[in-house]
Amino acid sequence: MIEVDGLTVRYGGVTSLDEMSLTFEQGTCGLIGPNGAGKTTFFNVLSGFVRPASGTVRAFGADLLSMTHFRRARWGVRRTFQTEQAIEELSVFDNVAMVHEHSRLGGASRRGDVLDAISFSGLDADPETKVRTLGVGHRRLVEVARAVVGRPRLVLLDEPAAGLPDEETSHLSDVIRRIPEHTGALVILVDHDMSLVSACCATTAVLDFGKLIASGPTAAVLRDDDVIRAYLGVG
């Protein structure tokens, strides 16, 4: 469980998160909103890249904001970015192994853990394949493998399906849905594809101009009048 209370982030005169208070339960939770709503800022706070002006975040009872960013990685925070982070000249295996080195697990299980993460992602490629030779869909699966290796506690997925065709999005959806059961992690999914969010997330929260405007069961949230006006652009 992630408990967010009064979280506020300001950049000069702009308030990117405005007293955000929300509880993310176990499983896969959606976080949606129009561009500039504060979603990536929230992920940056959880990852340790942005220090909030005020507020608290407790993750499974731990004070997440008191940890340095590298301690959060060892504690179990994993994240994908809108821009791929895998190193093109390294193999799939080495890219995933780099993340494992910062996990809570020891080196003795390294090879098995890495291969398990790659297999879990459904990546149909030799682990020794260089990332630069892979297509976009397979590269996204490398990012997912990096996010699930080493028993994470919190997995943050930032638009993992952007630009993917329907078939590859469907496969990714299946993988995302299985992450909590496979790893025990809580997953927060940010994406503009409402079909993906609906398929993966039992609950969803909505930000607009840094303010939380709705949260609850995904189907009900997507029918909310405020959400329709703010996110879907319907008057």
DAMOCOR-V216397 format. One record per pair of residues at least 12 apart in sequence whose C-alpha atoms are under 7 Angstrom apart, sorted by the first residue. I is the first residue (numbers start at 0). J is the second residue. D is the distance in whole Angstrom. If there is no record, write none. Layout:
i j d
I J D
I J D
This chain:
i j d
0 23 6
0 24 5
0 25 6
0 58 6
0 59 5
1 22 6
1 23 5
1 24 7
1 56 7
1 57 6
1 58 4
1 59 6
2 21 6
2 22 5
2 23 7
2 56 6
2 57 5
2 58 6
3 19 7
3 20 5
3 21 5
3 22 6
3 55 6
3 56 5
3 57 7
4 19 6
4 20 4
4 21 7
4 54 6
4 55 5
4 56 6
5 18 4
5 19 5
5 20 5
5 53 7
5 54 4
5 55 7
6 18 5
6 19 5
6 20 7
6 51 7
6 53 6
6 54 4
6 55 6
7 19 7
7 51 6
7 52 6
7 53 5
7 54 6
8 51 5
8 52 5
9 52 7
14 209 7
15 37 5
15 40 7
15 208 7
15 209 5
16 37 6
16 209 4
16 210 6
17 209 5
17 210 5
19 210 6
19 211 6
25 185 5
26 179 6
26 185 5
26 186 6
27 179 7
27 185 6
27 186 5
27 187 6
27 199 7
27 200 5
27 201 7
28 186 6
28 187 5
28 188 6
28 200 5
28 201 6
28 202 5
28 203 6
29 187 6
29 188 5
29 189 6
29 196 6
29 200 6
29 202 6
29 203 4
29 204 6
30 187 7
30 188 6
30 189 5
30 203 6
30 204 5
30 205 6
31 189 6
31 190 6
31 191 7
31 204 6
31 205 5
31 206 6
32 205 5
32 206 5
32 207 6
32 230 6
33 207 7
33 230 5
35 208 7
36 206 6
36 207 5
36 208 5
36 209 5
37 206 7
37 208 7
37 209 5
46 68 6
46 76 7
47 67 7
47 68 5
72 101 6
72 102 7
73 101 5
73 102 5
73 103 5
74 103 7
75 102 7
75 151 4
75 152 5
75 153 6
76 151 6
76 152 6
76 153 5
76 154 6
77 146 5
77 151 6
77 153 6
77 154 5
77 155 6
78 146 6
78 154 6
78 155 5
78 156 6
79 142 6
79 146 7
79 155 6
79 156 5
79 157 6
80 157 5
81 157 6
81 158 6
81 159 7
85 142 7
87 129 7
87 130 5
87 131 4
88 129 6
88 130 6
88 131 6
89 129 5
89 130 6
90 126 7
90 127 5
90 128 5
90 129 4
90 130 6
91 126 5
91 127 6
91 128 6
91 129 6
91 130 6
91 141 7
92 113 7
92 126 5
92 127 6
95 113 6
95 144 6
95 145 5
96 113 6
98 145 6
99 148 6
99 149 5
102 149 5
103 149 7
104 149 6
112 148 6
112 149 7
113 148 6
116 144 5
116 147 6
116 148 5
117 144 5
120 140 6
120 143 6
120 144 6
120 174 6
122 137 6
122 140 6
136 163 7
136 167 6
139 159 7
147 182 7
150 182 6
151 182 7
151 184 6
152 183 7
152 184 4
152 185 6
153 184 5
153 185 5
153 186 6
154 184 7
154 185 6
154 186 5
154 187 6
155 186 6
155 187 5
155 188 6
156 187 6
156 188 5
156 189 6
157 188 6
157 189 5
157 190 7
158 189 5
158 190 4
172 195 6
172 199 6
175 199 7
176 199 5
197 217 6
200 217 7
201 216 6
201 217 6
202 215 5
202 216 4
202 217 5
203 215 6
203 216 6
203 217 5
203 220 7
207 229 7
